[in-house]
């Protein structure tokens, strides 16, 4: 989005999109990405201004281009869909947690014998019944 008509355009894509080249008179131009796509967020803005006069702000989704005579400047707004990475992190966490729980599970008979029986049966009989039931569970 921009107040300059040549820079006011929309790109819709599932992967990559581009617009250009656009010929403009020397001057300062502000362009902003409208962030209205669910699940995607702006992670970077880069501009290849030869004299370094262009500034960017990811938090404001804006690039202020300082275009001098004869300059060609390309600005790239990079958006990321964090869902695949988030899913992978959650899956790794759950896998490691499940493995830790199964590997570090206390000895069934020792644990049950040390805790009060809930079924009203106390002592080794309760431990044996629960151990047998546990051994046939997946």
Buried (B, 14 or more C-beta within 10 A) or exposed (E): EBEBEEBEEEEEEEEEEEEEEEEBEEEEBBBBBEEEEEEEEBEEBEBEBEEEBBBBEBEEBBBBBBBEEEBEBEBEBEBEEEEEEEEEEEEEEEEEEEEEEEEEEEEBBEEBBEEEBEEEEEEEEBBBBBBEEEEEEE
